[in-house]
Amino acid sequence: MKNHIYRFLLVCAVATAAFPQSAVAQKKSTVLDVKTTITDNDIVYPESFEADTHKMLEGWYMKNYMATDDRYRREGDTRNDDKTIRERLAKMPTVIEMPYNQVVRSYIDRYTQRGREQVTVLLGLSHYYLPIFEQALEERGLPLELKYLPVIESGLDPNAVSRHGATGLWQFMIATAKGMGLEVNSLVDERRDPYLSSKKAAQYLSDLYATYNDWSLAIAAYNCGPGAVNKAIRRAGGDPKNHDFWSIYEYLTPETRGYFPMFIAANYVMNYYPQHNISPVIPTKPLITDTLQISDRVHFNQISSVLNIPVEELRVLNPQFRADVIPGSADRSYTLVLPSQQVHAYLMSEEAIKAHDSEKYARRESVEPGEAPAASRNDVALASADNNLEESALPVATASASKGVRTVTHKVKPGESLATIAQTYGVTPEEIKQWNSLRRNAVRTGQLLRVNTASAEGETETLTAEAAPASGQQSWQPATPAATAKKSTKAAAKPKAPAATSHKLKSGETLSSLSKKYGVSIAEIKKANGMKSDNLRAGSTIKIPAKAKTPAKSKKSKKRRRR
């Protein structure tokens, strides 16, 4: 009986001693194999997959610099078994380990099957953005395969904004961005700057790797933050130094679980897209850029008008300027990216760029009650840009309603300044600035200025016309006393010509309706304004010639004088 008891206890002891070893062996095997055997049916796709890729495909950069075809649409994905994809991943020249499993395969299929159009967009945009990313990573000595992180973060859209507020190619939250020294305000958001944000992202990734000494954990922490990764490591147990992304997979949030597998998938598809019948994107012309430091407040429209660069191109190259304004100052300069062939042109035309429509884009430092906003200043000059009349047909001098005062519209000639214009009309430069709401003493060639000149009572003219320039447009200068006296003598014998009327066009008005309203012919209105067509634009101002007196009215006035 005792022998049986001893045998039973011996068997239990052996079994008890063997079971922990078996369990440990099984646990170690699971940890080692999880990166290749893991499965997950609750895949969460990031917001970058929700981007409007068709709109991006029709964007300015893709239309002007890239050539694509519709092979991705005409031909479907090829049959690629697990072994083939596993071998392709193993052949990629990367420092970061990129294993193959069911989760990675699900993201690869998402790109190569339902996201084929998106891959075409990514390939096109990569020609411009990837060299920027590579330079920033190279400066920090980081693996270059990290350049594909913005592919999954933002879909290579510098203006991408997540539902949580993360912005830019690298999707920085505003607190993180400001903590790293990036400027974020209403005019400038440096999270959208491809160059600055890439430098800061490389710095952040370098710090994360120094913390974990494992790229899979550093990449996961880039997505969800070090706190979430540290929490997952604690929950997984064991020595923190022995963990990687796959060993803490089940303790991460669903969004972060898919982050590193999708990073592997992005690396795969950006290298093996031809094997999936996705057409390569070919640059039609090189986009070579250079940079300038701008220390003045400049609007994109000013640069566009002077250098003949489309505003859309300026926005593509400088997405950090949120309102098309570079708010440079003596204390703060900003980097402007331009096509390299335009950099020298900017330097040569810098003063002309700053002067172009300067009143329109100037920022008021002080304002008096009742002062008109910038959009309403110098409305004669603005009308020349807004209405459909030829510039040479604009009225050059208009009569003021005030008795004894005539308002002259002076077109600035080359070499003229406020001082010389004021001297010509016998007024002060400060008066001209006040009449035209100018904040600076600078004027530009072609600018139209209002000048109020005094006229003696009873004079019919206080202006004399210079010889008409080659364009046929008359320029005006104040009359000399002799000329004024001569014209006054003529005025006694010759009746004063009726003054023209200025009319601001309303919506729906036509030449025909104006003709009936003022009792003048259409031909007379067109002649008075130098119009070549019948088109009118609401909001613009035109000149209505005065209606000539009829013979009947002349006789009646004579009878009244006899009485």
Secondary structure, DSSP 8 states (H G I E B T S, - for coil): -HHHHHHHHHHHHHHHHHHHHHHHHHHHHHHHHHHHH---S-----GGGGS-HHHHHTSHHHHHHEE--SHHHHS------HHHHHHHHHHS--SS-----HHHHHHHHIIIIITHHHHHHHHHHHHHHHHHHHHHHHHHT--GGGGGHHHHHHSS-TT-B-TT--BTTTTB-HHHHHHTT--BSSSBBGGG-HHHHHHHHHHHHHHHHHHHS-HHHHHHHHHH-HHHHHHHHHHH-S-GGG--TGGGGGGS-HHHHTHHHHHHHHHHHHHHGGGGT----EESS---EEEEEE-SEEEHHHHHHHHT--HHHHHHH-TTBTTSEEE--SS--EEEEEEHHHHHHHHHTHHHHHHTTHHHH---S---TT---GGGTTHHHHHHHHSSS-GGGS-SEEE-SSTTEEEEEEE--TT--HHHHHHHHT--HHHHHHHTT-SSS---TT-EEEEEEE--TT-S--EEE----TTS---EEE--HHHHHHHHHHHHHS------EEEE--TT--HHHHHHHHT--HHHHHHHHT-SSS---TT-EEEE------HHHHHHHHHHHH-
